[in-house]
Amino acid sequence: MDVLLISVIVLLMFFVFPYVSSRFNDAVNDSHRIIEVTGDHLCVRQFAAQRILKLRGKSLSVSDIIRIQYATQLPQGICVSLFNKSDAAVDFWVSELQLKAIQSTLRKACPLAIVERT
C-alpha cells in the first residue's frame, strides 16, 4: 500500500502538477487576457483571478489615456501604469515574457500617449 501511495505522489509531482502549473501560467500571462481593446475602450485585468476567469476588469477610454509608464523590473514583474487626463492611474503587473506584446497592444491602442520608463 505504501508503494502505491508513493507511486501516486511521484506521478503527481512529475506529471500533473507541472501541467496544471503551465496552464495556470498561460492563463495568467496571456496578453489577450491582460488587455482587451474594443473600439474606444480598453479593458485591463489587473489581477490573476480576473485573467484566469476572464472577469471584467477596469474599463478605460483609449482617448483619455495620456501617459503609459513602465517601471523597472521588480521581483514581481514589471509594473505598467496607465494615466488618464485627471492624472489617475491604473497599475497592473506583467511578466517580462509578455512585456513586448503588451507594449505593442498599448502602442496601437494609444498612439498619442507619452511612454515613460522608470
C-alpha positions as CSV (number, residue, x, y, z in Angstrom):
1,M,0.0,0.0,0.0
2,D,2.8,2.4,0.8
3,V,4.5,1.7,-2.5
4,L,1.2,2.6,-4.3
5,L,0.9,5.8,-2.4
6,I,4.4,6.8,-3.1
7,S,4.0,6.0,-6.8
8,V,0.9,8.2,-7.0
9,I,2.7,11.1,-5.2
10,V,5.6,10.8,-7.6
11,L,3.3,10.7,-10.6
12,L,1.5,13.8,-9.4
13,M,4.8,15.6,-8.7
14,F,6.3,14.9,-12.1
15,F,3.3,15.0,-14.5
16,V,0.1,16.5,-13.1
17,F,1.5,19.5,-11.1
18,P,3.7,20.8,-13.9
19,Y,0.8,20.5,-16.4
20,V,-1.5,22.4,-14.1
21,S,1.1,25.0,-13.4
22,S,1.8,25.6,-17.0
23,R,-1.9,26.0,-17.8
24,F,-2.2,28.4,-14.9
25,N,0.8,30.5,-16.1
26,D,-0.5,30.5,-19.7
27,A,-3.9,31.9,-18.5
28,V,-2.3,34.5,-16.2
29,N,0.3,35.7,-18.7
30,D,-1.7,35.7,-21.9
31,S,-1.6,39.3,-23.3
32,H,-5.1,39.0,-24.6
33,R,-6.4,38.2,-21.1
34,I,-4.5,41.1,-19.6
35,I,-5.6,43.8,-22.1
36,E,-8.6,43.8,-24.4
37,V,-9.2,46.6,-26.9
38,T,-12.8,47.0,-28.1
39,G,-13.4,50.1,-30.1
40,D,-12.6,53.2,-28.0
41,H,-12.4,51.2,-24.7
42,L,-9.5,49.4,-23.1
43,C,-10.3,46.6,-20.5
44,V,-7.4,46.0,-18.1
45,R,-7.5,42.9,-15.9
46,Q,-5.2,43.7,-13.1
47,F,-5.3,40.5,-11.0
48,A,-4.6,36.9,-11.8
49,A,-8.1,35.8,-10.8
50,Q,-9.6,38.2,-13.3
51,R,-7.3,36.9,-16.0
52,I,-8.0,33.2,-15.3
53,L,-11.8,33.5,-15.0
54,K,-12.0,36.3,-17.8
55,L,-13.8,38.6,-15.3
56,R,-14.5,42.2,-16.2
57,G,-11.5,44.4,-15.3
58,K,-11.2,48.1,-15.3
59,S,-12.6,49.8,-18.4
60,L,-10.8,52.9,-19.7
61,S,-11.4,55.2,-22.6
62,V,-8.5,55.0,-25.0
63,S,-8.7,58.7,-25.8
64,D,-8.4,59.5,-22.0
65,I,-5.0,57.7,-21.6
66,I,-2.3,60.3,-21.9
67,R,0.7,58.5,-20.4
68,I,2.0,54.9,-20.2
69,Q,4.7,54.2,-17.6
70,Y,6.8,51.0,-17.4
71,A,8.6,50.6,-14.0
72,T,12.0,48.9,-13.9
73,Q,11.8,45.2,-13.4
74,L,10.9,44.2,-9.9
75,P,10.8,40.7,-8.4
76,Q,7.0,40.6,-9.0
77,G,7.5,41.5,-12.7
78,I,7.1,44.8,-14.5
79,C,4.6,47.4,-13.3
80,V,2.6,49.1,-16.1
81,S,0.8,52.3,-15.2
82,L,-1.9,53.9,-17.4
83,F,-2.5,57.6,-16.6
84,N,-5.7,59.3,-17.7
85,K,-6.4,63.1,-18.1
86,S,-7.4,63.5,-14.5
87,D,-3.9,62.1,-13.5
88,A,-5.5,58.9,-12.0
89,A,-3.6,55.7,-12.7
90,V,-4.4,52.1,-13.2
91,D,-1.5,49.8,-12.3
92,F,-1.0,46.2,-13.3
93,W,1.9,43.7,-13.3
94,V,3.1,41.7,-16.3
95,S,5.9,39.2,-16.7
96,E,9.0,40.1,-18.8
97,L,7.9,37.5,-21.3
98,Q,4.6,39.4,-22.0
99,L,6.0,42.9,-22.0
100,K,6.6,43.2,-25.8
101,A,3.1,42.0,-26.6
102,I,1.6,44.4,-24.0
103,Q,3.7,47.3,-25.3
104,S,2.6,46.6,-28.9
105,T,-1.1,46.4,-27.9
106,L,-0.9,49.7,-25.9
107,R,1.1,51.4,-28.7
108,K,-1.6,50.5,-31.3
109,A,-4.5,51.4,-29.0
110,C,-3.0,54.7,-27.6
111,P,-0.7,56.1,-30.2
112,L,-0.8,59.6,-28.7
113,A,0.1,58.6,-25.2
114,I,3.6,59.5,-23.8
115,V,5.6,56.4,-23.0
116,E,8.0,56.6,-20.0
117,R,10.4,54.1,-18.5
118,T,11.5,54.5,-14.9
